[in-house]
Amino acid sequence: MKPPGQERPPLAYESQEFLESDAARPLRILAEYLEPMEQFRLQRVCDTIAFFGSARIVPDGPLGRYYAEARELARLVTAWAMGLPSNGHRYIVCTGGGGGIMEAANRGASDAGGKSIGLNISLPHEQRPNPYITKELRFEFRYFFMRKLWFAHMARALVVFPGGFGTLDELSEILTLAQTDKFDRRIPVLLYGSGFWNDVIDFDALVRYGVLGRSDLDLFRFADDPETALRLLRAELEPVSATPAPAFARSRAPHCD
């Protein structure tokens, strides 16, 4: 038995009290970068197609058609991507991990027998991970900005279904990065449901008032059915699908060539 006062304190990285303190916030932020990066490397994930949309859209609700169509599009995308020649996994469906459109997309990828990613965010009253996410690719984030970093960093295309504040925020983030040339690649953006999007956002008015240029509207296209959406995605992505995947995190390659 050790003499009184000789017990060793826990190592800093083993102290839950310290890790949850304000002082350790940088460590928590860094962990939300490093853990996904390591899992993507281990699972040989090269890049993704991100699906955004409302968690409130359910199969039997007034917008239920979008649930069914997100599921079908994710199935089609996954089946196509699984047929591409690669040592890793190209164009994996990636969602915010919750219900609604996110669940539908993860479910569609599962229907096709493929992997899918869920970048879930811890919220007090909603947003629980859906059961269709690949277990090894299910992540829980505390910080919105780290979650959004992984959406943007891995995406090679974006499909945006009807949604509310969160969807609009994610869409605006990607379009702003594309508009300001912060990407080293072109990211096709499909707004799924032209009636919804043209009703919710008056894009022509933004141009008319001078806050957008007419060319900014070329940053996205509309689709209204899964087959058309897949055709538009393939037209953009197939020319690059035969080339090596980009370097992962710009420093570590996932061996996907």
C-alpha positions in Angstrom: 0.0 0.0 0.0 1.3 3.4 -1.0 2.0 6.0 1.8 -0.7 8.7 2.1 -0.3 11.4 -0.4 1.7 9.3 -2.9 -1.2 8.4 -5.2 -0.5 9.6 -8.7 -2.9 12.1 -10.3 -4.3 11.0 -13.6 -2.6 11.9 -16.8 -4.1 15.0 -18.3 -5.5 13.1 -21.3 -7.1 10.6 -19.0 -8.8 13.2 -16.8 -12.4 13.5 -17.8 -12.8 16.7 -15.7 -10.0 18.4 -17.6 -11.1 17.2 -21.0 -14.6 18.7 -20.4 -13.1 22.0 -19.1 -12.9 25.3 -21.1 -9.2 25.0 -21.1 -9.4 21.7 -23.1 -11.7 23.1 -25.8 -8.9 23.1 -28.4 -8.3 19.4 -27.7 -12.0 18.6 -28.2 -12.0 20.5 -31.5 -8.9 18.7 -32.7 -10.4 15.4 -31.8 -13.4 16.1 -34.0 -10.9 16.5 -36.9 -8.6 13.6 -36.2 -11.1 10.9 -35.3 -13.0 11.1 -38.6 -9.8 11.5 -40.6 -8.5 8.2 -39.1 -11.7 6.3 -39.7 -11.9 7.5 -43.3 -8.4 6.3 -43.8 -9.1 2.9 -42.2 -12.3 2.5 -44.2 -10.6 3.7 -47.4 -13.1 6.4 -48.0 -11.9 8.6 -50.9 -14.7 11.1 -51.3 -18.4 11.6 -50.9 -21.7 12.8 -52.3 -23.4 14.8 -49.6 -27.1 14.7 -49.1 -28.8 17.6 -47.2 -32.4 18.0 -46.3 -34.9 18.4 -43.5 -35.1 16.0 -40.6 -38.8 16.7 -40.5 -39.7 15.0 -43.8 -41.2 11.6 -43.1 -42.5 9.0 -45.5 -46.2 9.5 -44.8 -46.1 13.3 -44.4 -47.0 16.1 -46.8 -43.5 16.1 -48.3 -43.2 12.3 -48.1 -42.3 12.0 -51.8 -39.0 13.6 -51.1 -38.2 10.9 -48.6 -38.9 8.2 -51.2 -36.9 10.0 -53.9 -33.9 10.7 -51.6 -33.8 7.0 -50.8 -34.0 6.0 -54.4 -31.4 8.5 -55.6 -29.0 7.4 -52.8 -29.5 3.8 -53.9 -28.8 4.7 -57.6 -25.7 6.7 -56.7 -24.3 4.0 -54.5 -24.9 1.2 -57.0 -23.2 3.3 -59.7 -20.3 4.2 -57.4 -19.7 0.6 -56.4 -19.1 -0.3 -60.0 -16.3 2.2 -60.4 -12.7 0.9 -60.6 -11.0 1.8 -57.4 -9.1 0.3 -54.5 -11.1 2.4 -52.1 -14.7 3.7 -51.9 -15.6 6.6 -54.2 -18.6 8.9 -53.9 -20.0 7.4 -50.7 -23.3 8.9 -49.6 -22.8 11.3 -46.7 -25.5 12.8 -44.6 -26.0 14.7 -41.3 -26.9 11.4 -39.7 -30.4 12.2 -38.4 -33.9 11.4 -39.5 -36.0 12.6 -42.5 -34.0 13.1 -45.7 -30.8 12.1 -44.0 -32.3 8.8 -42.9 -33.7 8.3 -46.4 -30.3 8.8 -48.1 -28.4 6.4 -45.7 -31.2 3.9 -46.1 -30.9 4.1 -49.9 -27.2 3.4 -49.7 -27.9 0.4 -47.5 -30.5 -0.8 -50.0 -27.7 -1.0 -52.6 -25.4 -2.9 -50.2 -23.0 0.0 -49.9 -21.4 2.0 -47.1 -22.7 5.4 -46.0 -21.6 8.1 -43.6 -23.5 10.0 -40.9 -22.1 13.2 -39.4 -24.5 13.6 -36.5 -24.6 16.7 -34.3 -25.4 16.6 -30.6 -28.6 18.6 -30.0 -30.7 18.8 -26.9 -34.1 17.9 -28.3 -33.6 16.1 -31.6 -31.1 14.5 -34.0 -30.4 10.9 -33.1 -28.3 8.8 -35.5 -30.5 6.8 -37.8 -30.0 3.0 -38.0 -28.9 2.9 -41.6 -25.4 4.5 -41.3 -22.4 2.2 -41.6 -21.3 1.5 -38.0 -17.6 2.5 -38.6 -18.7 5.7 -40.4 -21.0 7.1 -37.8 -19.7 10.2 -36.0 -21.0 12.4 -33.3 -20.0 16.1 -33.3 -20.3 18.8 -30.7 -19.1 21.6 -32.9 -21.1 22.6 -36.0 -18.1 24.1 -37.7 -16.1 20.8 -37.5 -19.0 18.9 -38.8 -19.3 21.3 -41.7 -15.6 21.1 -42.4 -16.0 17.3 -43.0 -19.0 17.9 -45.2 -17.1 20.3 -47.4 -13.7 18.6 -47.3 -14.8 15.2 -48.6 -17.6 16.2 -50.9 -17.3 15.9 -54.7 -21.0 16.7 -55.2 -23.9 18.0 -53.2 -27.7 17.1 -53.4 -29.9 19.4 -51.5 -33.5 18.4 -50.8 -36.1 20.7 -49.2 -35.2 21.8 -45.7 -35.2 24.5 -43.2 -32.5 26.6 -41.4 -30.0 23.9 -41.2 -30.3 22.9 -44.8 -30.2 26.5 -45.9 -27.1 27.1 -43.8 -25.3 24.1 -45.3 -26.3 25.0 -48.8 -25.1 28.6 -48.3 -21.8 27.4 -46.9 -21.0 25.3 -49.9 -22.1 27.9 -52.5 -20.1 30.6 -50.7 -16.9 28.4 -50.8 -17.5 27.7 -54.5 -18.3 31.3 -55.3 -15.1 32.5 -53.6 -12.9 29.8 -55.2 -12.0 28.2 -51.9 -12.3 24.7 -53.4 -9.6 23.2 -55.5 -12.2 21.4 -57.5 -15.6 22.0 -59.0 -18.4 20.7 -56.8 -21.7 20.1 -58.6 -24.7 21.3 -56.5 -28.1 19.9 -57.3 -31.2 21.6 -55.8 -33.7 18.8 -55.7 -37.3 19.9 -56.1 -37.3 23.0 -58.3 -40.8 24.0 -57.2 -39.8 24.2 -53.6 -36.5 26.0 -54.1 -37.9 28.6 -56.5 -40.7 29.3 -54.1 -38.4 29.6 -51.1 -35.6 31.5 -52.7 -36.1 34.1 -55.4 -32.8 33.7 -57.2 -33.6 36.1 -60.0 -34.5 38.8 -57.4 -31.0 38.4 -55.8 -29.5 39.0 -59.2 -31.9 41.9 -59.9 -30.9 43.6 -56.7 -27.3 43.2 -57.5 -26.3 41.0 -54.6 -25.5 38.1 -56.9 -24.1 38.0 -60.4 -25.9 36.2 -63.1 -23.0 33.8 -63.4 -23.4 32.8 -59.7 -26.6 31.0 -60.7 -24.4 28.6 -62.7 -23.1 27.2 -59.4 -26.1 24.9 -59.1 -28.7 23.1 -61.1 -32.2 21.7 -60.5 -33.5 18.2 -60.5 -37.0 16.8 -60.0 -36.6 13.0 -60.2 -33.9 10.5 -59.1 -33.0 9.5 -62.7 -32.4 13.0 -63.8 -30.4 13.8 -60.7 -28.2 10.7 -61.3 -27.6 11.6 -64.9 -26.5 15.1 -64.0 -24.2 13.8 -61.3 -22.6 11.3 -63.6 -22.1 13.9 -66.3 -20.1 15.9 -63.9 -18.3 13.1 -62.0 -17.6 10.4 -64.6 -14.8 12.4 -66.3 -12.9 12.4 -63.0 -13.9 9.0 -61.6 -11.3 7.3 -63.8 -8.5 9.4 -62.3 -6.9 8.9 -58.9 -8.7 10.2 -55.9 -7.5 13.5 -54.4 -5.0 13.4 -51.6 -6.8 12.8 -48.4 -6.8 15.8 -46.1 -4.1 17.2 -48.4 -1.5 15.3 -46.4 -2.5 11.6 -46.0 -3.6 9.5 -49.0 -6.4 6.9 -48.4 -4.9 4.5 -50.9 -7.8 4.9 -53.3 -5.9 5.1 -56.6 
